[in-house]
Each structure stands twice: as C-alpha cells, then as structure tokens.
Amino acid sequence: MSISRMSERIWRKISSLVSTRDPYARSWIVGEWPAVIYAVGDIHGRLDLLRPLEALIVTDAANIGGQKWIVMLGDYVDRGPYSAQVIDHLLGGSPPEFRRICIAGNHETAMLRFIDRPTLNSSWLRIGGLETLASYGLSLAEIRQSRNLWNLIASHIPSEHIEFLRKLPAGVSVADASFVHSTELIPNEQYKSAFLGPDRTIVHGHQVIEKAFSRDKRVNVDTGAYVFGRLTAARMLRSNEVTFLEAVAQNPIVSSSI
C-alpha cells in the first residue's frame, strides 16, 4: 500500500473516532446555577477579540466567589482570520478559577462535513471555510490544484482540532436556562422540549445583531465579531440577572465570504 493511501486511511480513522451524529446526546444538564456564567457569542475566527474579552471577564469576576463558568456558544471558525488559532486557544484551557464549556455551532458542523468529505463543491467554502483553511496555511490555489484533498487537509489540520470539534455538545441546560447556539437548529420535538420549555430563558448566538439584548426570556449575544468587530459576553448571576461585557476592535475585519 502506498504512503498516500495509508495516510488517507489513517485520516479517515481519526475522523470517525468520535461520532457526530447526535451532539444533543452529549449536552449537559445541570441542576444548580454556579456563582456566575459568562456566555460568549459567535467568535468566527476573531482571536484578537476573544483574548481581550476574556481579560474583561477575569477582571469582572475577580470579586465573585464560587464556581465561575464561561459558556462558549459556538461558531468559533470561519469568516475571521484566526480560526485555527481560536481552536488552539480553546484547547489550551480556561482562565484560572474558571470552567469553560464549549458547545457546537453550525459552522463547526459544516467544517466537519467538509473534513469527512472534502470537495471543491462544498458549501462550507462559501460561508467562511476558505478563511478557516487559510488560517491552517492552505490557499485556494493549493486546494484547487490538489489531487488528493484528504491528504492535503490531513497535513494541515491537527487531529486534536478535529477531535475537539467532534466532541462539542449542542447545548447546556442549567436550572431554568438553556444555552444553545441557535433555537432554529434544534432538530426535533424531544430536544425542543428539553431546551426550549416555555419557562426557560434561552441564551444563544447565531443571529447577528448590533447590540446584545436580554428580554422576554431570550438573551442574544451574537454581535457580529466578523461584521461589526464586536464580541460580547452575557454576565449572568441568575437567568434574570443579565449584564453585558464587550470587546471592540479598532479596525473591523470584514469577511469576503457570503
């Protein structure tokens, strides 16, 4: 067997180690509210915003005792310039005294579909995938000229990154609040019942807005990191006690993707 074919088989095995069929089966259900939760909106490759936002969070929580959580609401990759570096950062652990929980966004799902079946016709490439591949050192010219996308992708995207993406749960349910990437993407009535009950506060991203809001038991923190240069975290002492922290770029980076 050629080295090329062998590396492709190894890559396929790595890619299938952890099932992605039902991320809701990996979702967390927690009975008690910690001392504070910071829910961070869609990052989209903006490590330059994530780092200062984390610094704000650490400073804000300095005088809060007890358990401190950071819940990342998905869409770590695509559109912005530092997707690979964002994943490296998340794999590097949470700030001291914090527990970080990362959930899946639709862009992580799209990236994994491409990794499993890489093709130039992938819709992922048109919604920010090219920027993500560029962050791993891959150019569009290399992708177009490649005779074996499996080997090309395997040589650039670390297996640790793929395993991280595959293990992401779809949501976190804490007391009377649910943290999900998007209410639109929950697949069936069973999960909707678990995450979207009428008395629950829903904390989500996915829907880009200029200013984060909390009203009518809904908290949206996707303030368009790649569009407006703002990354927001909702600071929640309880589901009805919400304030916001925001990191703002001096020069917003606008993606060329659709």
N, C-alpha and C positions, 0 to 999 in steps of 0.2 A: 504493500500500500504506500502511495506517495505521501510525503510530508504534508502536502497541501490537503489531501483527502483526510489524513489523520487529524490535522488541526481543526478541520471543519467538523469532524465527528466529536472531538473534544469540546468544541464550542457549543455544538448542539446539546451535548450532555449538560454542560454548565447552564445553558439557557433553560433547560427543563427541570433543574433540580428542585425548584420551588414552584408549586402551582400558582397560576394567576387567575384561575377560573372563577374564584369566588372570594374577592378580598373582603366581603362583608362577613365571611366566616371568621376572619381574623380581627374583626372590630372589637373594640374594648367596651365593656360595660362596667362602670364604676359607681358604687352606691353613694359615696360621700364626696363632697366638694373639698378640694385642697384649700390651702390658705389663699392662693391666688392662681389664676390661669391667665396667661398671655396667649391669645390666639392670633397667629401671624398670617396675613393674607398672601396672595399669589406672588412668588418671588420672580419667576421667569428669568432666571439667569442673572439676576442683579445682586451679586455678592457684595458689590460696592454699597448697596443699601442695607443688606442683611446685617453686615457687621456693625454699622452704627446703630441700627435698630436694636440689636442685641445689647449693645452698650447702654442704650437708654433703658432697656428692660432691667438690666442688672442694677443700675443706679436706682431706678424706681422701686425695686423690690428690696433694697438694702435693709429697710427697717421693718419688713414684714417677716414675722416668724412662721414656722411651719412649712408644709410642703408647697413648693413653687413649681408650677408646670409651664412649659412652653409647648403649645399645640400648633404644629405647622399644618396649614390647611390645604397643602398640595400645590401642584404646578410649580415645581422647583426648576424645571427645564424649559427650554425653547424661548425664542424671540430675543432675549437679552444675550449679552456676550459671554457670560461666565457659568454656563450650566454645569460643566464638568467640575468646576471649582466649587460651586454651591453644594454639589453632592459630596465632594471631598470634605467640605466644611461640616456638613451634617453627619458624616461618618466619623468625624473627629471628636464627637461627644458634645454634651450640653455644657453651658457655662456652669461654674461651680455653684453648688447648692440648688441647681435646677434639674428637673426631669424633662427631657424633650420627647415628645411623641409626634411622629411624622405620619400623616395619612396621605393616601393616593389622590392625585388629581387626574383629570382626563388627559393631560399632556404626558404624564408618566405612562399611562395605559397605551397611548399612541406610540410612544417611544419603544415600549416593549413589543408591540406588534411589529414594528419595523425590525427590531433586533431578531425576532423569531423568523420573520420572512422579509429580509431586506430586498427592496426593489426600487428602481428609479421612479416607478409609478405610485409610490406610497404617498398618501395624502399628508402624512406627518411632515414630509419635507416642505410642504407648502404652508404649514402653520407654525413654523419655527424650528423644524428639525435640522435645517441646513445650518442655522446658527449654533445649535447644540453640537452637531458634528464638527463644526469649525472649532468649538471650544475643546474638542478632543484632538485637534490638529489635523482634521480632514477637510480638504477643499472640495468644492463641487466638481472641479476638473478631475480630481482623483477618483471621485465616486463614479463619474461618467465613464472614465477610462478603465475602471476595474473590471477584470474578467471573473472575479470571484468576490462578491460583496461580503460573503461570510468571513473570508479570511481578512479582508480589509477592516471590517468592523471589529473582529476579534483582536486584531493587532493594535487597536486604538482605545477601545472601551474596556476598562478593567472589569474582571468578573465580579469584584466586590461591589461595583456600582450596580451591576445587573441584579445581584442578589438583594441589595438594598431595595431596589425598585420593586422586585417581585414580592418582597415581604411586607410591603406597606399595607396597612389595614385601610378600609374605606371610611371609617368613622370612629368617633369616641362618644360614648354616652355617659354623662356624668350627672347624677342626681336628676334635676329637671331640665337639663340642657343637652343638646346634641351638636357635635362638631363634625361637619361633613364638608367636602369640597363644594358640592352643589346639590341642592334638592332636586334638580332636574334630572340628575344622572342616577338616582336610586332606582334599581331595576324592577322591583316587584312589590306587591302589597305587603308581603311579610316584613321586608326591611322598612318600608314606609311606615308601617305600624310601630316598629321598634324605634325608629329615629325621628319620626315626624308627627308624634301624637299632638293633639290639639292644645295640651297644656305645657308643651315643651318649648323652650327657647332654642331657636336654630341659629347656629353660628357658622358662617360659610364664606367662601370667596367666589371665584368663577365669573361673577357678573361685575364687570368693570364700572366703577363709579368714581367721581372726582373726590368725594368726601365720605369717609366711613360713617355708618349710621347704626343706631340701635333704637328700634321702635316696633311695637306690635309683636313682641316676642321673636324678632328677627334681627340679627347682627350681621352686617356685610362689611368685610374688611379688605376687599379687593379694590385698592385704589390705583390700579394701573401702573405697577412698577415700571413696565417697559414702555408705557404710553406717556404718563404724566411725571415719571421719576419720583413717585411716592410709594413707600412701603409702610403699611400700617399694622399695628397690633392692637387688639382689643384687650384691655386690662379688666379682668372680671373677678371681683371678690365673691360675688354670687351671680346668678343668672340675671338678676335685676339691678346689679351694680356695675355699670359699664362705663369706662372712660377709654380714651384712645391715646396711643403714642405713635409718632410718625417720624420716619427718616426721609429727608427730601434731598434729591440730587441737585447739584448746581446746574448741570447740563444734562437734561433727559436724553436717553438713548432711544431713538425710535426704530423699531424693527422694520426690516424691509419685507417681512413675511405678511401673508394675507391674514 
